């Protein structure tokens, strides 16, 4: 990641204001909504944990899994707690991520059982932002991130485990800050474009 472009001190307040996110704990996702990205699993997990909490879901991007993600939110009657931005210009990505308190990568395993391989750029951008991360413990994601240190890791596709992890970081500001600091430190020392 470009750790100067993606960094913890970026001001996300204008994006929060644009989407009416207020003072909620914002759970964010950015991606092309590919089948393997797990966006609809995230939406279902959010629906499971959001009642009674001051949380909002910020889904950035568009693609295949967007209708299923939106439907999960609507079925739960939580449309007022979720924002689907659609596609945004790449230049606006950092400010959108800065509007979130928690960033999620709920990647799914391959349905045919073959080994998953992926090196999602967003994972390194999430780390560089210095935000708490919740991600699937899957292949490279589980190798880059360390559970309870730089992220909370959950089994891929496990909606209940994802909902529990999201609840935990939503309710614990100290944990959010500690995970974010550790992730940022590793991004700066190990995952910059210059180092690659």
MARTORBA-858933 format. One line per 10 residues: their letters; for each residue x, y, z of N, C-alpha, C. Coordinates in pm, 1 decimal. Example, Ala and Ser with C-alpha at 12.3 -4.5 7.8 and 13.67 -1.06 7.14 Angstrom:
// residues 2
AS> 1319.0,-569.0,780.0,1230.0,-450.0,780.0,1320.0,-330.0,780.0 ~ 1285.0,-225.0,708.0,1367.0,-106.0,714.0,1290.0,3.0,787.0 .
//
This chain:
// residues 196
XXXXXXXXXX> 84.8,-119.6,0.0,0.0,0.0,0.0,88.1,124.2,0.0 ~ 32.1,231.5,-47.5,96.4,362.0,-38.3,60.8,417.8,99.4 ~ 152.9,408.7,192.9,123.2,444.4,331.4,118.0,595.2,354.9 ~ 150.4,673.5,252.9,130.0,818.5,261.7,-10.7,854.8,215.9 ~ -60.2,782.4,118.6,-195.2,807.6,68.6,-300.0,747.0,161.8 ~ -270.2,629.9,215.1,-358.7,562.0,308.9,-293.7,571.1,446.6 ~ -352.1,654.6,533.0,-288.9,677.5,662.9,-395.8,713.9,767.3 ~ -365.3,694.5,893.0,-465.1,709.5,999.4,-516.4,851.1,1021.1 ~ -436.3,951.6,985.4,-477.4,1088.3,1017.0,-565.3,1152.0,909.4 ~ -603.8,1078.0,806.6,-694.2,1134.0,706.3,-828.2,1167.2,770.9 .
XXXXXXXXXX> -889.2,1273.3,723.9,-1016.2,1320.0,780.1,-1132.4,1259.7,700.9 ~ -1207.5,1174.9,765.3,-1323.9,1114.3,700.3,-1453.9,1184.1,734.0 ~ -1446.6,1299.9,799.3,-1569.1,1365.1,847.4,-1661.1,1409.8,733.5 ~ -1605.3,1453.5,622.1,-1690.7,1496.2,510.4,-1768.1,1378.0,453.4 ~ -1703.7,1262.6,445.0,-1773.2,1142.3,396.5,-1878.2,1099.0,497.9 ~ -1844.7,1104.3,625.3,-1943.3,1069.5,728.2,-2064.6,1162.1,719.2 ~ -2038.9,1290.6,698.6,-2150.0,1385.9,687.4,-2231.9,1359.9,562.2 ~ -2165.8,1332.2,450.0,-2236.2,1308.4,323.5,-2337.1,1195.4,334.5 ~ -2300.2,1091.7,408.7,-2387.4,974.0,418.9,-2465.9,968.9,550.0 ~ -2458.8,1074.5,630.5,-2536.7,1079.2,753.9,-2497.2,973.4,855.4 .
XXXXXXXXXX> -2366.5,948.5,869.6,-2319.3,842.2,958.5,-2309.3,886.7,1104.4 ~ -2312.0,1016.8,1126.1,-2313.9,1069.7,1261.5,-2198.6,1021.0,1346.5 ~ -2229.8,988.7,1472.4,-2125.9,945.6,1566.3,-2124.4,793.7,1583.0 ~ -2186.3,723.4,1491.3,-2191.4,577.4,1498.8,-2053.9,516.1,1478.1 ~ -2036.9,394.2,1525.3,-1920.6,314.1,1488.8,-1948.4,262.3,1348.4 ~ -1864.5,301.9,1254.3,-1887.7,268.9,1113.5,-1805.2,146.3,1074.5 ~ -1875.4,47.2,1022.5,-1814.6,-76.3,974.4,-1808.1,-65.6,822.7 ~ -1686.3,-67.0,767.4,-1668.7,-40.1,626.0,-1616.2,-158.6,546.5 ~ -1654.3,-159.9,420.3,-1607.9,-259.0,323.1,-1589.3,-186.4,191.3 ~ -1481.3,-217.9,119.0,-1462.9,-163.3,-14.2,-1426.0,-278.2,-107.4 .
XXXXXXXXXX> -1482.4,-277.6,-227.4,-1449.5,-384.7,-320.5,-1538.4,-386.2,-442.7 ~ -1512.5,-485.4,-525.9,-1589.6,-502.7,-649.2,-1706.0,-599.4,-630.2 ~ -1732.2,-638.7,-506.8,-1844.9,-725.6,-473.3,-1841.9,-855.6,-553.4 ~ -1721.1,-908.5,-574.3,-1709.0,-1038.5,-638.2,-1769.0,-1146.1,-549.8 ~ -1801.7,-1259.7,-608.9,-1865.7,-1367.5,-533.5,-1780.1,-1409.5,-413.9 ~ -1648.7,-1402.7,-427.7,-1556.9,-1446.1,-321.3,-1533.2,-1339.2,-215.5 ~ -1578.8,-1216.4,-238.0,-1552.7,-1107.6,-143.4,-1634.2,-1118.8,-15.5 ~ -1744.2,-1193.0,-18.8,-1823.0,-1213.6,102.3,-1906.9,-1095.4,145.6 ~ -1939.7,-1005.9,54.4,-2016.7,-886.4,91.6,-2154.1,-921.7,148.3 ~ -2219.7,-1021.1,90.1,-2352.5,-1057.1,141.2,-2341.9,-1126.5,277.1 .
XXXXXXXXXX> -2231.7,-1197.2,302.7,-2209.3,-1255.7,435.2,-2188.7,-1143.5,537.1 ~ -2113.3,-1041.6,499.8,-2095.0,-926.3,587.4,-2229.3,-859.6,616.6 ~ -2310.4,-839.6,513.1,-2441.0,-775.3,533.5,-2527.8,-858.4,627.9 ~ -2527.0,-990.5,612.2,-2606.4,-1077.4,699.9,-2552.7,-1073.9,842.7 ~ -2420.9,-1070.1,858.1,-2360.9,-1061.3,991.8,-2395.9,-927.7,1056.5 ~ -2392.1,-820.1,978.6,-2429.3,-689.0,1030.6,-2575.0,-691.0,1076.4 ~ -2662.0,-751.5,996.5,-2803.2,-760.8,1033.0,-2820.9,-834.8,1164.7 ~ -2734.8,-931.0,1190.6,-2743.1,-1011.0,1312.5,-2696.6,-933.8,1435.9 ~ -2601.7,-840.7,1418.0,-2542.2,-776.5,1535.8,-2583.5,-630.9,1556.0 ~ -2649.0,-568.8,1459.8,-2666.5,-423.6,1463.0,-2775.2,-373.5,1557.2 .
XXXXXXXXXX> -2875.0,-455.8,1584.2,-2986.4,-409.3,1666.6,-2936.1,-366.8,1804.2 ~ -2975.1,-248.8,1844.9,-2938.7,-199.8,1977.6,-2801.4,-137.4,1988.3 ~ -2723.2,-141.6,1880.6,-2590.1,-80.7,1882.8,-2589.7,42.9,1793.2 ~ -2508.9,141.6,1831.8,-2494.8,261.2,1749.3,-2387.8,234.2,1643.0 ~ -2427.2,158.7,1540.7,-2337.6,118.1,1432.8,-2402.2,149.3,1298.8 ~ -2317.0,168.0,1199.2,-2361.8,183.6,1060.6,-2271.4,99.6,972.4 ~ -2326.1,56.5,859.5,-2251.8,-21.8,761.7,-2228.2,64.3,639.0 ~ -2103.5,75.7,596.9,-2065.5,154.3,479.7,-2007.0,58.7,376.2 ~ -2086.1,30.3,271.9,-2046.2,-62.8,166.6,-2007.5,18.5,43.6 ~ -1879.7,14.6,9.5,-1824.9,98.8,-96.7,-1793.3,12.3,-217.7 .
XXXXXXXXXX> -1853.1,45.4,-332.3,-1827.4,-28.8,-454.5,-1954.9,-82.7,-514.9 ~ -1938.0,-172.2,-610.2,-2052.1,-228.6,-682.9,-2006.7,-360.0,-744.9 ~ -2102.4,-441.6,-784.4,-2067.9,-565.8,-851.2,-2167.2,-676.5,-824.0 ~ -2126.4,-797.0,-856.1,-2210.8,-916.1,-856.7,-2289.8,-937.4,-727.1 ~ -2225.7,-926.4,-613.5,-2288.0,-961.9,-485.6,-2363.3,-846.0,-420.5 ~ -2364.7,-731.1,-482.5,-2432.2,-615.2,-423.4,-2581.3,-639.2,-401.3 ~ -2656.7,-691.9,-499.0,-2799.9,-712.2,-474.0,-2827.8,-803.3,-353.8 ~ -2749.1,-908.7,-337.1,-2769.9,-998.8,-223.0,-2737.0,-929.2,-91.3 ~ -2632.4,-847.4,-92.2,-2596.2,-772.5,28.7,-2706.9,-673.3,64.6 ~ -2754.6,-601.9,-33.3,-2862.1,-504.9,-8.4,-2988.8,-575.1,41.4 .
XXXXXXXXXX> -3020.2,-690.0,-19.2,-3140.3,-764.7,20.0,-3130.9,-811.6,164.7 ~ -3012.7,-854.3,208.9,-2995.8,-899.2,348.0,-3024.5,-785.4,445.1 ~ -2980.1,-666.2,410.4,-3004.7,-548.6,495.3,-3153.1,-512.5,495.3 ~ -3214.9,-515.5,378.1,-3356.9,-479.0,369.4,-3444.8,-579.8,440.7 ~ -3414.1,-709.5,428.2,-3491.5,-812.6,498.5,-3487.7,-791.2,649.5 ~ -3375.3,-743.1,699.7,-3360.1,-720.6,843.1,-3420.6,-587.3,887.9 ~ -3469.6,-508.0,794.1,-3527.0,-378.8,828.6,-3424.1,-277.1,874.0 ~ -3301.0,-290.9,821.3,-3191.2,-204.9,865.9,-3142.2,-108.2,757.9 ~ -3226.1,-78.7,661.4,-3183.6,9.6,552.1,-3134.2,144.1,604.2 ~ -3190.5,190.9,714.2,-3149.7,320.2,770.0,-3010.8,314.6,833.0 .
XXXXXXXXXX> -2960.5,193.7,859.2,-2828.9,179.3,920.8,-2720.6,143.0,820.5 ~ -2753.9,135.3,693.1,-2655.9,92.5,592.9,-2652.9,190.3,476.2 ~ -2532.7,211.1,424.1,-2511.7,295.8,307.0,-2439.8,213.5,201.4 ~ -2495.9,211.8,81.2,-2432.0,149.3,-33.8,-2394.4,263.2,-128.9 ~ -2265.5,291.9,-138.0,-2222.0,410.5,-211.6,-2223.9,391.7,-362.6 ~ -2218.4,268.4,-409.8,-2192.7,244.3,-551.5,-2046.2,271.8,-580.1 ~ -2012.7,273.0,-708.5,-1873.8,299.3,-747.2,-1835.3,441.7,-710.5 ~ -1714.4,458.1,-663.4,-1660.7,590.8,-634.3,-1529.0,605.4,-709.8 ~ -1485.7,727.6,-736.8,-1354.2,745.4,-798.9,-1243.3,692.2,-707.3 ~ -1142.3,633.6,-766.0,-1030.3,577.8,-688.5,-971.3,682.1,-593.3 .
XXXXXXXXXX> -966.3,806.1,-638.4,-908.3,912.4,-556.3,-985.5,934.7,-426.7 ~ -1113.0,895.2,-422.5,-1194.6,914.8,-302.8,-1187.0,796.1,-207.3 ~ -1117.6,689.3,-247.0,-1108.6,570.7,-163.0,-1052.8,597.0,-24.3 ~ -938.1,664.8,-12.2,-883.3,687.0,121.8,-977.7,762.6,215.4 ~ -1044.8,865.4,165.9,-1136.9,941.3,251.0,-1255.2,855.4,293.9 ~ -1301.2,767.6,204.8,-1410.6,678.0,241.3,-1365.7,578.6,349.0 ~ -1245.6,524.5,333.7,-1195.7,432.9,436.1,-1174.8,506.8,567.8 ~ -1135.2,633.4,560.9,-1113.8,713.1,681.8,-1244.5,737.7,757.3 ~ -1357.3,726.9,688.2,-1487.0,744.9,753.0,-1526.0,624.9,838.2 ~ -1455.0,513.6,821.2,-1487.3,390.2,894.5,-1401.6,376.0,1019.3 .
XXXXXXXXXX> -1457.3,308.1,1117.6,-1384.7,274.5,1240.0,-1332.6,131.3,1236.0 ~ -1399.4,48.4,1158.6,-1366.7,-93.0,1142.7,-1371.1,-123.6,993.9 ~ -1273.1,-197.1,943.0,-1270.0,-234.2,801.7,-1272.1,-386.0,791.6 ~ -1352.7,-436.7,697.7,-1381.4,-579.6,694.1,-1342.9,-640.3,559.7 ~ -1280.5,-757.9,566.6,-1248.2,-837.4,448.1,-1299.5,-979.6,470.9 ~ -1429.9,-1003.0,443.1,-1492.6,-1131.6,474.8,-1481.6,-1233.2,360.4 ~ -1363.3,-1246.5,305.9,-1338.7,-1329.6,188.3,-1383.9,-1473.7,211.7 ~ -1439.0,-1534.1,106.2,-1491.3,-1670.3,114.0,-1395.5,-1770.0,49.9 ~ -1400.3,-1892.4,98.8,-1322.6,-2001.0,39.0,-1380.2,-2036.2,-98.1 ~ -1299.4,-2098.2,-181.7,-1347.4,-2143.3,-312.4,-1453.9,-2251.1,-293.0 .
XXXXXXXXXX> -1568.3,-2239.2,-361.4,-1676.0,-2335.8,-340.8,-1641.1,-2477.9,-385.9 ~ -1542.5,-2490.7,-474.8,-1506.5,-2624.5,-523.5,-1398.9,-2691.4,-437.8 ~ -1359.4,-2624.9,-328.3,-1263.1,-2684.4,-237.2,-1117.4,-2663.8,-273.8 ~ -1091.5,-2601.5,-389.0,-952.9,-2576.0,-427.1,-894.2,-2467.3,-337.4 ~ -761.7,-2463.6,-331.4,-695.3,-2364.4,-247.2,-726.9,-2224.0,-295.0 ~ -757.9,-2137.5,-200.0,-779.7,-1996.9,-232.0,-644.5,-1929.5,-247.6 ~ -632.8,-1844.3,-347.6,-514.2,-1760.7,-358.8,-558.8,-1619.0,-388.9 ~ -510.0,-1526.7,-311.2,-541.6,-1387.0,-336.6,-449.9,-1298.3,-255.7 ~ -418.7,-1184.3,-308.4,-339.1,-1086.1,-236.7,-410.0,-951.8,-250.7 ~ -520.6,-936.6,-179.1,-603.4,-817.4,-200.3,-533.5,-689.0,-157.8 .
XXXXXXXXXX> -521.9,-597.9,-251.1,-461.2,-468.3,-221.9,-533.3,-401.1,-105.8 ~ -666.8,-419.0,-100.3,-741.2,-350.6,5.3,-695.7,-393.2,144.5 ~ -649.2,-515.9,158.9,-602.7,-560.8,289.8,-488.1,-472.2,339.4 ~ -393.3,-442.6,251.4,-278.9,-358.4,288.4,-322.8,-212.4,307.1 ~ -420.0,-169.7,226.8,-472.7,-34.5,244.8,-546.3,-23.6,378.1 ~ -623.2,-126.3,413.3,-688.6,-128.2,544.8,-583.5,-114.5,655.2 ~ -476.6,-193.6,645.5,-372.3,-188.6,747.3,-310.8,-49.9,755.0 ~ -283.0,8.8,639.8,-220.3,140.4,635.8,-309.0,249.2,696.2 ~ -441.7,228.5,690.5,-534.5,327.1,745.2,-532.0,329.6,897.9 ~ -476.9,225.9,960.2,-472.2,223.4,1105.5,-608.8,204.8,1169.0 .
XXXXXXXXXX> -695.8,131.9,1101.3,-827.9,101.1,1155.4,-830.2,-44.8,1200.1 ~ -920.8,-75.2,1291.5,-941.5,-214.5,1330.0,-985.6,-292.5,1206.6 ~ -936.9,-415.1,1195.1,-970.7,-500.8,1081.7,-1034.2,-628.6,1133.8 ~ -1141.4,-670.8,1065.8,-1199.7,-802.7,1086.3,-1193.2,-871.4,950.6 ~ -1133.9,-990.2,946.5,-1111.3,-1056.6,818.6,-1124.8,-1207.2,833.2 ~ -1141.6,-1271.7,719.7,-1145.3,-1417.3,716.8,-1005.8,-1472.8,741.9 ~ -1001.4,-1579.9,819.4,-875.3,-1650.2,841.6,-860.1,-1749.5,727.2 ~ -815.0,-1698.7,614.1,-812.7,-1775.0,489.7,-683.9,-1746.2,414.1 ~ -608.0,-1849.9,387.9,-489.4,-1841.4,301.7,-406.8,-1718.1,335.0 ~ -380.8,-1633.1,233.6,-289.7,-1520.8,252.2,-340.6,-1418.9,354.7 .
XXXXXXXXXX> -472.4,-1403.7,367.2,-523.6,-1309.0,466.3,-479.9,-1350.2,606.6 ~ -492.9,-1480.5,635.2,-454.4,-1530.7,765.5,-304.5,-1536.4,787.4 ~ -228.8,-1527.9,677.7,-83.3,-1524.6,689.8,-33.3,-1382.0,713.7 ~ -97.9,-1284.3,653.4,-57.0,-1144.6,667.2,-102.9,-1087.0,801.0 ~ -227.0,-1116.0,837.1,-283.8,-1063.2,960.5,-262.6,-1161.6,1075.2 ~ -250.8,-1106.8,1196.6,-236.4,-1192.1,1314.7,-354.9,-1168.8,1407.8 ~ -424.1,-1278.4,1437.8,-543.3,-1271.7,1522.2,-509.2,-1210.8,1657.9 ~ -594.0,-1117.8,1699.9,-581.1,-1048.7,1829.0,-463.6,-951.1,1833.3 ~ -390.1,-937.4,1723.5,-279.8,-841.0,1720.7,-304.4,-734.0,1614.9 ~ -315.0,-773.6,1489.0,-341.9,-676.8,1382.5,-485.0,-686.1,1330.8 .
XXXXXXXXXX> -560.4,-786.1,1376.6,-697.5,-804.0,1329.3,-768.3,-905.4,1417.6 ~ -898.6,-913.1,1399.7,-973.7,-1027.4,1448.4,-1003.1,-1113.6,1326.7 ~ -967.8,-1240.0,1334.8,-986.5,-1332.5,1222.6,-1100.5,-1428.4,1254.8 ~ -1181.8,-1455.2,1153.0,-1296.4,-1544.9,1169.1,-1295.8,-1648.6,1057.4 ~ -1357.8,-1764.7,1081.6,-1364.9,-1865.7,975.2,-1440.2,-1811.2,854.1 ~ -1390.4,-1836.0,733.2,-1456.7,-1784.4,614.1,-1601.4,-1833.4,603.3 ~ -1691.0,-1740.4,576.9,-1831.3,-1774.4,557.0,-1909.9,-1797.1,684.4 ~ -1847.8,-1784.9,800.2,-1915.3,-1808.2,928.1,-1980.7,-1678.1,974.3 ~ -2108.0,-1664.0,939.3,-2180.4,-1540.1,968.1,-2184.8,-1510.1,1118.1 ~ -2210.3,-1612.6,1199.6,-2221.7,-1591.1,1343.7,-2088.8,-1545.7,1403.7 .
XXXXXXXXXX> -1979.2,-1607.1,1360.3,-1847.5,-1567.3,1411.2,-1813.1,-1425.4,1366.7 ~ -1848.3,-1391.6,1243.7,-1823.9,-1256.5,1193.7,-1906.0,-1155.7,1273.1 ~ -2032.8,-1187.0,1299.0,-2118.7,-1097.7,1377.6,-2061.4,-1078.6,1518.3 ~ -2010.8,-1185.8,1577.4,-1953.0,-1175.1,1712.5,-1829.0,-1088.1,1712.6 ~ -1742.8,-1104.4,1611.8,-1622.0,-1022.0,1604.2,-1657.3,-876.1,1581.2 ~ -1755.5,-850.4,1495.8,-1798.3,-712.0,1470.0,-1855.9,-649.3,1596.5 ~ -1933.6,-726.3,1670.4,-1989.4,-676.0,1796.5,-1877.0,-639.8,1892.7 ~ -1779.8,-727.7,1900.5,-1668.7,-705.0,1993.1,-1594.3,-575.6,1961.0 ~ -1559.1,-554.0,1835.1,-1485.2,-431.7,1802.1,-1574.6,-308.2,1806.8 ~ -1703.7,-325.3,1779.2,-1794.5,-210.8,1787.9,-1807.0,-161.6,1930.7 .
XXXXXXXXXX> -1802.7,-254.1,2026.3,-1824.4,-218.1,2166.5,-1696.1,-180.7,2240.5 ~ -1581.3,-209.1,2182.7,-1454.9,-191.3,2254.7,-1361.4,-95.7,2179.2 ~ -1369.2,30.6,2214.3,-1286.9,130.8,2148.2,-1137.9,109.6,2169.8 ~ -1100.3,63.3,2288.4,-958.0,37.0,2314.2,-905.9,-73.0,2221.8 ~ -985.1,-176.9,2201.6,-945.6,-285.0,2111.4,-933.3,-232.6,1968.6 ~ -1029.9,-152.5,1925.4,-1022.8,-95.6,1789.9,-892.6,-19.5,1770.2 ~ -859.8,65.0,1866.0,-738.9,147.0,1853.0,-612.5,61.3,1855.8 ~ -608.3,-38.4,1942.2,-489.2,-124.7,1951.4,-468.7,-204.3,1823.2 ~ -574.6,-261.8,1769.0,-563.8,-337.1,1643.4,-518.8,-245.0,1530.9 ~ -575.1,-125.2,1526.1,-540.3,-30.5,1421.0,-395.1,13.5,1427.1 .
XXXXXXXXXX> -346.9,41.9,1547.4,-205.7,82.4,1563.0,-111.7,-28.4,1517.9 ~ -140.4,-151.2,1558.4,-53.6,-263.6,1522.7,-56.2,-289.7,1372.6 ~ -172.8,-279.5,1312.7,-183.7,-301.1,1168.0,-107.4,-192.9,1091.5 ~ -121.6,-69.4,1133.9,-49.8,41.1,1069.1,101.0,20.9,1079.6 ~ 147.4,-17.6,1195.7,291.9,-37.2,1214.9,345.1,-143.8,1120.2 ~ 271.1,-252.4,1103.9,316.8,-357.4,1012.6,308.3,-313.3,867.0 ~ 206.5,-234.4,833.3,196.4,-183.8,695.9,318.9,-99.2,661.8 ~ 358.6,-12.5,754.2,470.5,78.3,730.0,603.2,3.0,722.0 ~ 619.9,-98.9,805.6,748.8,-168.6,809.1,759.0,-284.6,710.1 ~ 644.8,-336.8,662.9,651.0,-457.4,581.7,574.4,-454.0,449.2 .
XXXXXX> 480.3,-360.9,432.7,388.9,-373.5,319.3,374.4,-246.5,234.5 ~ 482.9,-172.9,218.2,474.8,-56.0,130.4,513.4,-97.5,-12.2 ~ 473.2,-16.7,-108.3,510.8,-43.4,-248.1,663.3,-38.6,-263.3 ~ 725.9,53.1,-190.2,872.0,63.9,-198.7,940.1,-63.9,-154.8 ~ 890.4,-125.1,-48.0,949.1,-251.1,-1.8,924.6,-364.0,-99.8 ~ 811.5,-364.0,-164.6,784.9,-467.7,-263.8,872.6,-449.2,-385.8 .
//
